[in-house]
Structure formats: structure tokens, C-alpha cells
Amino acid sequence: MKLEIIKAPVETEKTNNLANDNVYVFKVDKKANKTEIKQVIESKFKVKVESVNTLNTNAKKRRVGRYTGYTSSYKKAYVKLKEGSTIEF
């Protein structure tokens, strides 16, 4: 079990609203699977996880001046905690 698979929490207005429903969003390693993510979240934050949903985001085309490039793609994990569990950032 690697603790490095969780890269960062995703903090946006949408994810802050999801936190009210006990759902937290993290950027995770692209090779991580749902069971690995569940084990790492439970051991790192000392909470009980109900479910994990994942999705791969695509790279988007961005332009700065006359130069074009792409944002990096990453994997997101939506982690739903059991009642009575919370994560503080």
C-alpha cells in the first residue's frame, strides 16, 4: 500500500458542496485502483469509506499568447465516507 497515490485534494465550489454530503474529491495516481484508494484514505485519515468512484480527466487545449499546449490529464477519486466520518484539510 502506497501513501503516495493521493496527490492532492480538489477544492472547488462544487467539491465544497459535495463535502456537505460526506463526499470528498482527490487527485490520485493514474495507476491506482479503487481498492488501493480506499485502503490509503482509511489508513491516512482514520475514517471509514463507504464507496469510491473514479474518473480520468482529459487534457484540455490551452493557449498563452501565440503558444498552444495542453493541460495535464489526471485521475480523480470521489470518496464517500460513512456516517459520522469527516476529513479536515
Biopython code that builds the backbone (N, CA, C, O; Angstrom):
import numpy as np
from Bio.PDB.StructureBuilder import StructureBuilder

atoms = [
    (1, "MET", "N", (0.854, -1.183, 0.000)),
    (1, "MET", "CA", (0.000, 0.000, 0.000)),
    (1, "MET", "C", (0.891, 1.234, 0.000)),
    (1, "MET", "O", (1.739, 1.399, 0.876)),
    (2, "LYS", "N", (0.690, 2.095, -0.987)),
    (2, "LYS", "CA", (1.498, 3.295, -1.114)),
    (2, "LYS", "C", (0.679, 4.513, -0.718)),
    (2, "LYS", "O", (-0.438, 4.700, -1.199)),
    (3, "LEU", "N", (1.235, 5.340, 0.160)),
    (3, "LEU", "CA", (0.543, 6.557, 0.558)),
    (3, "LEU", "C", (0.703, 7.653, -0.479)),
    (3, "LEU", "O", (0.019, 8.674, -0.406)),
    (4, "GLU", "N", (1.601, 7.461, -1.448)),
    (4, "GLU", "CA", (1.848, 8.494, -2.451)),
    (4, "GLU", "C", (0.797, 8.520, -3.558)),
    (4, "GLU", "O", (0.860, 9.379, -4.438)),
    (5, "ILE", "N", (-0.160, 7.606, -3.536)),
    (5, "ILE", "CA", (-1.135, 7.608, -4.630)),
    (5, "ILE", "C", (-2.109, 8.776, -4.519)),
    (5, "ILE", "O", (-2.728, 9.153, -5.513)),
    (6, "ILE", "N", (-2.256, 9.352, -3.334)),
    (6, "ILE", "CA", (-3.092, 10.544, -3.189)),
    (6, "ILE", "C", (-2.207, 11.755, -3.398)),
    (6, "ILE", "O", (-1.279, 11.997, -2.626)),
    (7, "LYS", "N", (-2.495, 12.520, -4.450)),
    (7, "LYS", "CA", (-1.642, 13.660, -4.771)),
    (7, "LYS", "C", (-2.112, 14.939, -4.090)),
    (7, "LYS", "O", (-1.304, 15.656, -3.499)),
    (8, "ALA", "N", (-3.411, 15.234, -4.165)),
    (8, "ALA", "CA", (-3.915, 16.475, -3.573)),
    (8, "ALA", "C", (-5.435, 16.420, -3.520)),
    (8, "ALA", "O", (-6.062, 15.729, -4.323)),
    (9, "PRO", "N", (-6.029, 17.147, -2.575)),
    (9, "PRO", "CA", (-7.491, 17.283, -2.609)),
    (9, "PRO", "C", (-7.882, 18.277, -3.693)),
    (9, "PRO", "O", (-7.142, 19.217, -3.984)),
    (10, "VAL", "N", (-9.040, 18.063, -4.284)),
    (10, "VAL", "CA", (-9.564, 19.004, -5.280)),
    (10, "VAL", "C", (-10.524, 19.924, -4.551)),
    (10, "VAL", "O", (-11.566, 19.480, -4.069)),
    (11, "GLU", "N", (-10.183, 21.199, -4.467)),
    (11, "GLU", "CA", (-11.020, 22.154, -3.742)),
    (11, "GLU", "C", (-11.610, 23.168, -4.705)),
    (11, "GLU", "O", (-10.942, 24.114, -5.123)),
    (12, "THR", "N", (-12.867, 22.954, -5.048)),
    (12, "THR", "CA", (-13.620, 23.882, -5.882)),
    (12, "THR", "C", (-14.963, 24.121, -5.203)),
    (12, "THR", "O", (-15.264, 23.516, -4.174)),
    (13, "GLU", "N", (-15.750, 24.989, -5.773)),
    (13, "GLU", "CA", (-17.070, 25.261, -5.206)),
    (13, "GLU", "C", (-17.937, 23.999, -5.242)),
    (13, "GLU", "O", (-18.689, 23.727, -4.306)),
    (14, "LYS", "N", (-17.826, 23.243, -6.317)),
    (14, "LYS", "CA", (-18.611, 22.012, -6.447)),
    (14, "LYS", "C", (-18.193, 20.972, -5.405)),
    (14, "LYS", "O", (-19.046, 20.336, -4.787)),
    (15, "THR", "N", (-16.887, 20.800, -5.209)),
    (15, "THR", "CA", (-16.435, 19.798, -4.246)),
    (15, "THR", "C", (-16.713, 20.227, -2.813)),
    (15, "THR", "O", (-16.921, 19.377, -1.948)),
    (16, "ASN", "N", (-16.723, 21.531, -2.545)),
    (16, "ASN", "CA", (-17.087, 22.005, -1.209)),
    (16, "ASN", "C", (-18.550, 21.699, -0.910)),
    (16, "ASN", "O", (-18.895, 21.377, 0.227)),
    (17, "ASN", "N", (-19.410, 21.796, -1.914)),
    (17, "ASN", "CA", (-20.815, 21.429, -1.729)),
    (17, "ASN", "C", (-20.963, 19.917, -1.529)),
    (17, "ASN", "O", (-21.816, 19.474, -0.760)),
    (18, "LEU", "N", (-20.138, 19.128, -2.217)),
    (18, "LEU", "CA", (-20.184, 17.673, -2.044)),
    (18, "LEU", "C", (-19.716, 17.264, -0.649)),
    (18, "LEU", "O", (-20.167, 16.250, -0.118)),
    (19, "ALA", "N", (-18.816, 18.044, -0.055)),
    (19, "ALA", "CA", (-18.316, 17.726, 1.285)),
    (19, "ALA", "C", (-19.440, 17.775, 2.314)),
    (19, "ALA", "O", (-19.375, 17.091, 3.335)),
    (20, "ASN", "N", (-20.466, 18.574, 2.056)),
    (20, "ASN", "CA", (-21.626, 18.604, 2.950)),
    (20, "ASN", "C", (-22.365, 17.267, 2.953)),
    (20, "ASN", "O", (-23.013, 16.914, 3.938)),
    (21, "ASP", "N", (-22.264, 16.521, 1.843)),
    (21, "ASP", "CA", (-22.889, 15.203, 1.728)),
    (21, "ASP", "C", (-21.908, 14.078, 2.049)),
    (21, "ASP", "O", (-22.170, 12.918, 1.729)),
    (22, "ASN", "N", (-20.772, 14.415, 2.685)),
    (22, "ASN", "CA", (-19.751, 13.436, 3.080)),
    (22, "ASN", "C", (-19.038, 12.815, 1.890)),
    (22, "ASN", "O", (-18.624, 11.657, 1.959)),
    (23, "VAL", "N", (-18.883, 13.566, 0.786)),
    (23, "VAL", "CA", (-18.142, 13.112, -0.388)),
    (23, "VAL", "C", (-16.946, 14.038, -0.568)),
    (23, "VAL", "O", (-17.105, 15.257, -0.627)),
    (24, "TYR", "N", (-15.752, 13.463, -0.656)),
    (24, "TYR", "CA", (-14.520, 14.233, -0.807)),
    (24, "TYR", "C", (-13.844, 13.834, -2.109)),
    (24, "TYR", "O", (-13.921, 12.679, -2.526)),
    (25, "VAL", "N", (-13.177, 14.795, -2.756)),
    (25, "VAL", "CA", (-12.577, 14.566, -4.071)),
    (25, "VAL", "C", (-11.061, 14.749, -3.971)),
    (25, "VAL", "O", (-10.576, 15.724, -3.396)),
    (26, "PHE", "N", (-10.318, 13.787, -4.544)),
    (26, "PHE", "CA", (-8.864, 13.821, -4.518)),
    (26, "PHE", "C", (-8.306, 13.577, -5.909)),
    (26, "PHE", "O", (-8.892, 12.840, -6.701)),
    (27, "LYS", "N", (-7.150, 14.210, -6.210)),
    (27, "LYS", "CA", (-6.369, 13.829, -7.379)),
    (27, "LYS", "C", (-5.526, 12.646, -6.949)),
    (27, "LYS", "O", (-4.871, 12.683, -5.908)),
    (28, "VAL", "N", (-5.547, 11.594, -7.758)),
    (28, "VAL", "CA", (-4.811, 10.380, -7.400)),
    (28, "VAL", "C", (-3.935, 9.935, -8.561)),
    (28, "VAL", "O", (-4.055, 10.437, -9.678)),
    (29, "ASP", "N", (-3.057, 8.989, -8.277)),
    (29, "ASP", "CA", (-2.171, 8.421, -9.287)),
    (29, "ASP", "C", (-3.005, 7.733, -10.362)),
    (29, "ASP", "O", (-4.014, 7.097, -10.056)),
    (30, "LYS", "N", (-2.584, 7.859, -11.624)),
    (30, "LYS", "CA", (-3.350, 7.270, -12.729)),
    (30, "LYS", "C", (-3.434, 5.753, -12.663)),
    (30, "LYS", "O", (-4.376, 5.161, -13.190)),
    (31, "LYS", "N", (-2.460, 5.120, -12.021)),
    (31, "LYS", "CA", (-2.431, 3.657, -11.974)),
    (31, "LYS", "C", (-3.161, 3.095, -10.755)),
    (31, "LYS", "O", (-3.287, 1.877, -10.622)),
    (32, "ALA", "N", (-3.637, 3.951, -9.878)),
    (32, "ALA", "CA", (-4.307, 3.491, -8.657)),
    (32, "ALA", "C", (-5.698, 2.953, -8.966)),
    (32, "ALA", "O", (-6.402, 3.486, -9.824)),
    (33, "ASN", "N", (-6.090, 1.893, -8.260)),
    (33, "ASN", "CA", (-7.448, 1.378, -8.430)),
    (33, "ASN", "C", (-8.284, 1.719, -7.189)),
    (33, "ASN", "O", (-7.770, 2.273, -6.217)),
    (34, "LYS", "N", (-9.555, 1.385, -7.236)),
    (34, "LYS", "CA", (-10.482, 1.792, -6.179)),
    (34, "LYS", "C", (-10.143, 1.179, -4.821)),
    (34, "LYS", "O", (-10.253, 1.854, -3.798)),
    (35, "THR", "N", (-9.741, -0.069, -4.800)),
    (35, "THR", "CA", (-9.428, -0.698, -3.517)),
    (35, "THR", "C", (-8.177, -0.093, -2.891)),
    (35, "THR", "O", (-8.121, 0.080, -1.674)),
    (36, "GLU", "N", (-7.177, 0.230, -3.700)),
    (36, "GLU", "CA", (-5.979, 0.895, -3.178)),
    (36, "GLU", "C", (-6.321, 2.258, -2.611)),
    (36, "GLU", "O", (-5.848, 2.624, -1.535)),
    (37, "ILE", "N", (-7.142, 3.013, -3.332)),
    (37, "ILE", "CA", (-7.540, 4.345, -2.875)),
    (37, "ILE", "C", (-8.290, 4.240, -1.551)),
    (37, "ILE", "O", (-8.043, 5.025, -0.636)),
    (38, "LYS", "N", (-9.198, 3.281, -1.443)),
    (38, "LYS", "CA", (-9.970, 3.098, -0.217)),
    (38, "LYS", "C", (-9.058, 2.780, 0.961)),
    (38, "LYS", "O", (-9.217, 3.361, 2.035)),
    (39, "GLN", "N", (-8.111, 1.875, 0.781)),
    (39, "GLN", "CA", (-7.197, 1.499, 1.853)),
    (39, "GLN", "C", (-6.343, 2.676, 2.304)),
    (39, "GLN", "O", (-6.134, 2.864, 3.502)),
    (40, "VAL", "N", (-5.852, 3.464, 1.366)),
    (40, "VAL", "CA", (-4.986, 4.593, 1.710)),
    (40, "VAL", "C", (-5.773, 5.677, 2.440)),
    (40, "VAL", "O", (-5.281, 6.235, 3.421)),
    (41, "ILE", "N", (-6.976, 5.982, 1.985)),
    (41, "ILE", "CA", (-7.802, 7.004, 2.641)),
    (41, "ILE", "C", (-8.126, 6.566, 4.071)),
    (41, "ILE", "O", (-8.036, 7.370, 4.999)),
    (42, "GLU", "N", (-8.502, 5.299, 4.256)),
    (42, "GLU", "CA", (-8.851, 4.813, 5.589)),
    (42, "GLU", "C", (-7.651, 4.836, 6.535)),
    (42, "GLU", "O", (-7.803, 5.154, 7.715)),
    (43, "SER", "N", (-6.467, 4.506, 6.036)),
    (43, "SER", "CA", (-5.297, 4.490, 6.919)),
    (43, "SER", "C", (-4.748, 5.892, 7.170)),
    (43, "SER", "O", (-4.300, 6.190, 8.278)),
    (44, "LYS", "N", (-4.775, 6.745, 6.168)),
    (44, "LYS", "CA", (-4.186, 8.085, 6.317)),
    (44, "LYS", "C", (-5.046, 9.004, 7.175)),
    (44, "LYS", "O", (-4.523, 9.715, 8.033)),
    (45, "PHE", "N", (-6.364, 8.999, 6.953)),
    (45, "PHE", "CA", (-7.262, 9.920, 7.648)),
    (45, "PHE", "C", (-8.028, 9.281, 8.800)),
    (45, "PHE", "O", (-8.768, 9.973, 9.500)),
    (46, "LYS", "N", (-7.867, 7.967, 9.013)),
    (46, "LYS", "CA", (-8.538, 7.245, 10.105)),
    (46, "LYS", "C", (-10.062, 7.390, 10.031)),
    (46, "LYS", "O", (-10.711, 7.739, 11.017)),
    (47, "VAL", "N", (-10.620, 7.117, 8.847)),
    (47, "VAL", "CA", (-12.066, 7.186, 8.614)),
    (47, "VAL", "C", (-12.519, 5.880, 7.969)),
    (47, "VAL", "O", (-11.697, 5.056, 7.568)),
    (48, "LYS", "N", (-13.833, 5.699, 7.872)),
    (48, "LYS", "CA", (-14.408, 4.543, 7.189)),
    (48, "LYS", "C", (-14.986, 5.006, 5.859)),
    (48, "LYS", "O", (-15.768, 5.955, 5.816)),
    (49, "VAL", "N", (-14.604, 4.338, 4.772)),
    (49, "VAL", "CA", (-15.034, 4.700, 3.423)),
    (49, "VAL", "C", (-16.198, 3.808, 3.013)),
    (49, "VAL", "O", (-16.141, 2.585, 3.148)),
    (50, "GLU", "N", (-17.259, 4.444, 2.506)),
    (50, "GLU", "CA", (-18.412, 3.687, 2.021)),
    (50, "GLU", "C", (-18.220, 3.270, 0.570)),
    (50, "GLU", "O", (-18.440, 2.108, 0.226)),
    (51, "SER", "N", (-17.808, 4.216, -0.295)),
    (51, "SER", "CA", (-17.617, 3.891, -1.708)),
    (51, "SER", "C", (-16.595, 4.825, -2.328)),
    (51, "SER", "O", (-16.313, 5.903, -1.805)),
    (52, "VAL", "N", (-16.039, 4.387, -3.466)),
    (52, "VAL", "CA", (-15.072, 5.188, -4.224)),
    (52, "VAL", "C", (-15.471, 5.151, -5.686)),
    (52, "VAL", "O", (-15.651, 4.075, -6.256)),
    (53, "ASN", "N", (-15.610, 6.316, -6.294)),
    (53, "ASN", "CA", (-15.856, 6.429, -7.736)),
    (53, "ASN", "C", (-14.672, 7.166, -8.344)),
    (53, "ASN", "O", (-14.191, 8.145, -7.774)),
    (54, "THR", "N", (-14.198, 6.702, -9.503)),
    (54, "THR", "CA", (-13.050, 7.334, -10.143)),
    (54, "THR", "C", (-13.390, 7.768, -11.560)),
    (54, "THR", "O", (-14.303, 7.240, -12.193)),
    (55, "LEU", "N", (-12.625, 8.749, -12.040)),
    (55, "LEU", "CA", (-12.748, 9.166, -13.436)),
    (55, "LEU", "C", (-11.435, 9.743, -13.898)),
    (55, "LEU", "O", (-10.697, 10.342, -13.115)),
    (56, "ASN", "N", (-11.142, 9.564, -15.173)),
    (56, "ASN", "CA", (-9.939, 10.111, -15.780)),
    (56, "ASN", "C", (-10.316, 11.390, -16.518)),
    (56, "ASN", "O", (-11.205, 11.380, -17.370)),
    (57, "THR", "N", (-9.639, 12.494, -16.192)),
    (57, "THR", "CA", (-9.893, 13.745, -16.893)),
    (57, "THR", "C", (-8.982, 13.816, -18.105)),
    (57, "THR", "O", (-7.833, 13.376, -18.054)),
    (58, "ASN", "N", (-9.487, 14.362, -19.175)),
    (58, "ASN", "CA", (-8.712, 14.506, -20.398)),
    (58, "ASN", "C", (-7.913, 15.800, -20.365)),
    (58, "ASN", "O", (-8.288, 16.756, -19.686)),
    (59, "ALA", "N", (-6.811, 15.821, -21.102)),
    (59, "ALA", "CA", (-6.030, 17.042, -21.240)),
    (59, "ALA", "C", (-6.823, 18.030, -22.102)),
    (59, "ALA", "O", (-7.429, 17.647, -23.102)),
    (60, "LYS", "N", (-6.810, 19.300, -21.701)),
    (60, "LYS", "CA", (-7.524, 20.324, -22.454)),
    (60, "LYS", "C", (-6.520, 21.227, -23.153)),
    (60, "LYS", "O", (-5.425, 21.471, -22.645)),
    (61, "LYS", "N", (-6.903, 21.714, -24.312)),
    (61, "LYS", "CA", (-6.021, 22.591, -25.076)),
    (61, "LYS", "C", (-6.085, 23.994, -24.483)),
    (61, "LYS", "O", (-7.171, 24.536, -24.277)),
    (62, "ARG", "N", (-4.928, 24.577, -24.212)),
    (62, "ARG", "CA", (-4.839, 25.928, -23.656)),
    (62, "ARG", "C", (-3.864, 26.744, -24.492)),
    (62, "ARG", "O", (-2.962, 26.204, -25.132)),
    (63, "ARG", "N", (-4.068, 28.055, -24.472)),
    (63, "ARG", "CA", (-3.241, 28.943, -25.267)),
    (63, "ARG", "C", (-2.737, 30.089, -24.402)),
    (63, "ARG", "O", (-3.510, 30.700, -23.665)),
    (64, "VAL", "N", (-1.442, 30.385, -24.489)),
    (64, "VAL", "CA", (-0.858, 31.530, -23.820)),
    (64, "VAL", "C", (-0.167, 32.349, -24.893)),
    (64, "VAL", "O", (0.899, 31.978, -25.385)),
    (65, "GLY", "N", (-0.788, 33.474, -25.253)),
    (65, "GLY", "CA", (-0.249, 34.269, -26.349)),
    (65, "GLY", "C", (-0.367, 33.508, -27.645)),
    (65, "GLY", "O", (-1.449, 33.054, -28.016)),
    (66, "ARG", "N", (0.753, 33.369, -28.333)),
    (66, "ARG", "CA", (0.708, 32.629, -29.608)),
    (66, "ARG", "C", (1.091, 31.169, -29.438)),
    (66, "ARG", "O", (1.119, 30.425, -30.418)),
    (67, "TYR", "N", (1.385, 30.745, -28.224)),
    (67, "TYR", "CA", (1.800, 29.374, -27.956)),
    (67, "TYR", "C", (0.624, 28.539, -27.478)),
    (67, "TYR", "O", (-0.146, 28.959, -26.615)),
    (68, "THR", "N", (0.501, 27.364, -28.048)),
    (68, "THR", "CA", (-0.572, 26.473, -27.631)),
    (68, "THR", "C", (0.031, 25.253, -26.946)),
    (68, "THR", "O", (1.159, 24.851, -27.232)),
    (69, "GLY", "N", (-0.734, 24.684, -26.049)),
    (69, "GLY", "CA", (-0.288, 23.496, -25.334)),
    (69, "GLY", "C", (-1.475, 22.803, -24.715)),
    (69, "GLY", "O", (-2.623, 23.134, -25.014)),
    (70, "TYR", "N", (-1.210, 21.861, -23.872)),
    (70, "TYR", "CA", (-2.261, 21.089, -23.223)),
    (70, "TYR", "C", (-2.055, 21.096, -21.712)),
    (70, "TYR", "O", (-0.924, 21.111, -21.226)),
    (71, "THR", "N", (-3.170, 21.084, -20.975)),
    (71, "THR", "CA", (-3.084, 20.885, -19.535)),
    (71, "THR", "C", (-2.802, 19.399, -19.305)),
    (71, "THR", "O", (-3.039, 18.578, -20.191)),
    (72, "SER", "N", (-2.314, 19.066, -18.158)),
    (72, "SER", "CA", (-2.024, 17.663, -17.893)),
    (72, "SER", "C", (-3.316, 16.936, -17.507)),
    (72, "SER", "O", (-4.192, 17.501, -16.852)),
    (73, "SER", "N", (-3.411, 15.686, -17.923)),
    (73, "SER", "CA", (-4.568, 14.882, -17.554)),
    (73, "SER", "C", (-4.264, 14.200, -16.227)),
    (73, "SER", "O", (-3.102, 13.982, -15.883)),
    (74, "TYR", "N", (-5.317, 13.867, -15.485)),
    (74, "TYR", "CA", (-5.134, 13.238, -14.182)),
    (74, "TYR", "C", (-6.364, 12.406, -13.855)),
    (74, "TYR", "O", (-7.362, 12.436, -14.575)),
    (75, "LYS", "N", (-6.278, 11.668, -12.762)),
    (75, "LYS", "CA", (-7.378, 10.823, -12.311)),
    (75, "LYS", "C", (-7.952, 11.421, -11.033)),
    (75, "LYS", "O", (-7.209, 11.823, -10.137)),
    (76, "LYS", "N", (-9.278, 11.478, -10.956)),
    (76, "LYS", "CA", (-9.968, 11.981, -9.766)),
    (76, "LYS", "C", (-10.689, 10.843, -9.079)),
    (76, "LYS", "O", (-11.197, 9.926, -9.725)),
    (77, "ALA", "N", (-10.728, 10.915, -7.751)),
    (77, "ALA", "CA", (-11.449, 9.914, -6.973)),
    (77, "ALA", "C", (-12.472, 10.624, -6.102)),
    (77, "ALA", "O", (-12.121, 11.508, -5.320)),
    (78, "TYR", "N", (-13.743, 10.238, -6.236)),
    (78, "TYR", "CA", (-14.818, 10.728, -5.379)),
    (78, "TYR", "C", (-14.994, 9.697, -4.265)),
    (78, "TYR", "O", (-15.407, 8.565, -4.517)),
    (79, "VAL", "N", (-14.677, 10.095, -3.032)),
    (79, "VAL", "CA", (-14.687, 9.183, -1.897)),
    (79, "VAL", "C", (-15.857, 9.533, -0.991)),
    (79, "VAL", "O", (-15.915, 10.631, -0.437)),
    (80, "LYS", "N", (-16.796, 8.589, -0.838)),
    (80, "LYS", "CA", (-17.940, 8.792, 0.056)),
    (80, "LYS", "C", (-17.643, 8.104, 1.375)),
    (80, "LYS", "O", (-17.339, 6.912, 1.420)),
    (81, "LEU", "N", (-17.737, 8.887, 2.461)),
    (81, "LEU", "CA", (-17.456, 8.355, 3.795)),
    (81, "LEU", "C", (-18.735, 7.889, 4.466)),
    (81, "LEU", "O", (-19.826, 8.351, 4.132)),
    (82, "LYS", "N", (-18.596, 6.974, 5.410)),
    (82, "LYS", "CA", (-19.743, 6.505, 6.184)),
    (82, "LYS", "C", (-20.177, 7.595, 7.153)),
    (82, "LYS", "O", (-19.410, 8.508, 7.458)),
    (83, "GLU", "N", (-21.414, 7.492, 7.635)),
    (83, "GLU", "CA", (-21.969, 8.484, 8.564)),
    (83, "GLU", "C", (-21.075, 8.632, 9.790)),
    (83, "GLU", "O", (-20.587, 7.644, 10.337)),
    (84, "GLY", "N", (-20.868, 9.865, 10.212)),
    (84, "GLY", "CA", (-20.064, 10.142, 11.388)),
    (84, "GLY", "C", (-18.580, 10.324, 11.099)),
    (84, "GLY", "O", (-17.821, 10.661, 12.007)),
    (85, "SER", "N", (-18.145, 10.109, 9.861)),
    (85, "SER", "CA", (-16.743, 10.304, 9.492)),
    (85, "SER", "C", (-16.604, 11.608, 8.711)),
    (85, "SER", "O", (-17.428, 11.916, 7.850)),
    (86, "THR", "N", (-15.559, 12.366, 9.016)),
    (86, "THR", "CA", (-15.260, 13.588, 8.266)),
    (86, "THR", "C", (-13.757, 13.701, 8.093)),
    (86, "THR", "O", (-12.984, 13.102, 8.841)),
    (87, "ILE", "N", (-13.350, 14.477, 7.095)),
    (87, "ILE", "CA", (-11.933, 14.753, 6.836)),
    (87, "ILE", "C", (-11.736, 16.259, 6.942)),
    (87, "ILE", "O", (-12.474, 17.035, 6.335)),
    (88, "GLU", "N", (-10.739, 16.665, 7.713)),
    (88, "GLU", "CA", (-10.392, 18.078, 7.829)),
    (88, "GLU", "C", (-9.123, 18.340, 7.026)),
    (88, "GLU", "O", (-8.148, 17.596, 7.136)),
    (89, "PHE", "N", (-9.136, 19.403, 6.217)),
    (89, "PHE", "CA", (-7.949, 19.757, 5.422)),
    (89, "PHE", "C", (-7.224, 20.903, 6.063)),
    (89, "PHE", "O", (-6.199, 21.350, 5.548)),
]
sb = StructureBuilder()
sb.init_structure("model")
sb.init_model(0)
sb.init_chain("A")
sb.init_seg("    ")
for serial, (resi, resn, name, xyz) in enumerate(atoms, 1):
    if name == "N":
        sb.init_residue(resn, " ", resi, " ")
    sb.init_atom(name, np.array(xyz, "f"), 0.0, 1.0, " ", f" {name:<3s}", serial, name[0])
structure = sb.get_structure()
